[in-house]
Amino acid sequence: MFSLDLLRDAVVLGLLLGCFYAAVSVGLSISFGLLDVPQVAHPAFLVLASYGVYLCNDWYDIDPLLAGLLISPLFFVIGLITYRLYYETFERRGSDAAVRGIAFFFGVAFIIEVLIILQFGVDQRSVSAAYIGKAWRLGDLRIPMRQLVAFAVALALTISLATYLSKTFMGRAIRAVAQDEEGLRLMGANPVRVKQFAFGIATAVLGIAGALLIIVAPVDPTLDRVYIGRTFCVVVMAGLGSITGTLAAALILGVAESIVLTMFGASWAPAISFALLLGVLAVRPQGLLGR
Amino acid sequence: MNRRNVFGLGIAITMLGFAWGASAEEAPIKIGMSMPQTGALAGGGKASLLGIEIWRDDVNAKGGLLGRKVQLVVYDDKSSPAETPAIYAKLLDVDKVDLVFAPYGTVPTAPVLPLVKQRGLLLMGNFSFQVNSKVHHDMWFNNAPWGPADSWATGFLTLGKKAGGKTMALLSADQEFAQNLATTARAVAKKLDLPIVFDQAYPPSTAEFSSIIRGLNAAKPDIIFVASYPPDSAAILRAVNEIGVGDNVKIFGGAMVGLQFAAVMESMGSLLNGVVNYNTWLPEPSMHFDGTKEFFEKYTKRAVEAKVDPLGYYIAPYGYAMGQMIEQAVQATKSLDHKALAKYLRENEHKTIVGTIAYAEDGEWKESATLEAQFRGIKDKNIDQFRSSGKQVILFPEKLKTGDLVTPFEAARK
C-alpha cells in the first residue's frame, strides 16, 4: 500500500538509520579507505566495543555514550598494537600483504568472537539509559529516542573526523600517506607511524560506534557478521577514504532500506545495499565522493 | 618351589586379579551428539546439554544402564547444518557410540535425519520442528512438546479470535523454522476465517524494525503473529514499544524465540508486559511433575558455573526428559537394539519431569503441550521475578491453563 504519510515516516526513519550506519562505517573508511588495510575485523572490534560499553553500564551504571567515550582511548591503543602487528608480520614483507592480511584480520575477528563468548556467554546483552525505549512524538509520527541520539552522535562524529582530517597537521599527514606514501617519506615523515596513528584513530572511533550499536539494539557475539557487508558497502560506495562520502552513502542506504522495509517488503532489504553499490559504481567507479 | 618363585607367583596372581577386575568393569554406554556451543543457537544448546548432563549424573549415580555407566560424546556444531553430517558420521564410525541424540534446533538436525535413516538408527530429536515431515523416518522421536504442526498457530490465533480479532498480521523471519510456522499460521488463519492484512518475511540481517512496525500499523490488524529468532525478537519488541501498534490490536506475539531466555527477559523487563508468547515449561502450578522440583534445584546450582541460562525453563528440562525416555526404553527392553528401543518408545507412554509423553506415527508428541503464556506485572532488571508463578500466565492449552487473556494489547502492557 502507498501513502504519503508512510513515505514521510520511512524517509525520516531512514535518515536516522543512515546516520547510524555512517557511525559504524566511518572507522573503516579510514582504515580500509585511506590506509588500504583490509580491516575485515572492523565489525568484530565494533561488537567488542559494545561489550565494553555494556560492562561500564552494567557494573557502574555509566551512561552508554559516556562509556563509549571512556573506552575510546583503550581502543586507540588496541588499534596501535593491531596495526603494528599487521605491519611487522605482513605489510613490510611484500606485495601480497593485502591477501594475507585478510586472513590475518579474519583470524583476529574470530579470536575476538570466541573471547567474547568465553567471557560473556552467547546470550544477548543490552544497556539501559533514559532515552532507550522511549519515542518522541511529532504529530502522528513517533521517532525512537535511541535513533535520535544515534543520529546526533553519528553526525557529530562524522563532522569532527572530516574536520580533523582536513584541518589539522596530523589529519593532512594521514591523507598524504593515503595518496603518496613515498612522497611523505621524502618529506622526512615516517609513513608507518602516521598509518599506525591513523589506524589507532579508526579503532578509537569504534568506542563511540560500539556505544551506538548497543543503544540501537541488543548485541550478541556473532553480530559482526551482520555488519561486515553493510560497512564495506558504505565505504566503497562513498569513495575510498571520503568521510563526507561515507555519511552521504550511509544516508542513501538508510533511506533506501527504510522505504523498502516499510512499503515493498522486508525480503528485498538485503539486496538494496548491494544493488545501490553496483548502481553507483557503474556510474561513478570511484564512488560517490571518491577522487 | 623356592621363596623367590613363590613371591613371583604371588605378584602374577595379583596382577591377573587386577586384569580380571578391569575386564569385569564393562565399557560405558556411549551416547553421541553434536550440540551448538557457539553461534546463534548456542544459548539453547548449552542449556540443553546441561539438562542431559544432569540426567547422565543421576542415572550413573543409580548404577547406570544395564549395569554400565553412561558416557556422553559431544561436539560443537557451531549452530551450522554444514557441520552436523560429518560430526554424526564420526560419532558412529570413529567413536562407535551406542545411541545418538539430535542437536538442539531444526536447522542443524535437518541434514542428520537422512543419514540416520539410511543406517536404520534411532534418533531422539531435540526441539526440532517438522524435520521428519518429508523424511518419514520411523525411528525418529522428537523431544519437544509441539505435537501437530499447527499447534503453535492454533493456540495463539484461537485466543485472538476469542478476544474479538477479525484480521491478522504475520511477521516472520526469512528462515526455515520461522517460515514453517508462518505456513501453518496461514493455514490456521484460513480455517478460523481470519483475513491476513499484512504478511512479511524479514531477512535475518535486519538491523532495525521501526520501519517494518510502521508499515504493519498501516494495515491495522487485530491480531499480530510474530515468528522471530532470538537476535530479532528483542529488537522487534523495542520497536513495538516505541512506535506502538494501535488500540485495535487484541493480542501480540505467538512464536518469538528468545523471550524464553533469562538474559533477554531480564534486559527486556517491563517491555514484555502484555506479550503472549509460546513456551515449553513455566513455574506455574500446572507444570510440576515427579522430579521437576529436584531437577531445577540441581540446574540452578550448575547453571552459574556452566555460564548458561540461569532459569533454564525453555529447553533444559527437556534434555533431562530425553534421557529419562531412553533410560525407560533401555531398562524395559534390556537392550541397546535401536529397533527394540524405537518399538518401545512408539508403543508406550513415558513419565518424565515435563509430563507424560506419548508419540504419534510421525515421531512428534501425540498431544501438543506447547504453551501460550502472557507476561504480566514484569518489572525492569529483576531476574528472580521470573521464578514466581503469575508472571507468565498460561492461557493455552486448556488442560494446563492458569489464567485468562488480558486484552487489548495496549491495555495489557500497562
Interface residues (C-beta under 8 A of the other chain):
Chain A: M1 S3 D5 L6 D9 A10 L13 G14 L17 F20 V114 I117 G121 V122 D123 Q124 R125 S126 S128 I132 G133 K134 A135 R142 P144 M145 R146 Q147 V216 A217 P218 D220 T222 L223 V226 Y227 G229 R230 E257 S258 I259 L261 T262 M263 G265 A266 S267 A269 P270
Chain B: T38 G39 A40 A42 G43 K46 D174 Q200 A201 Y202 P203 P204 S205 T206 A207 E208 S210 S211 I212 R214 G215 A218 A219 P230 P231 A234 A235 R238 A239 N241 E242 I243 G244 G258 F261 A262 A263 V264 S267 L271 K307 V308 D309 D380 K381
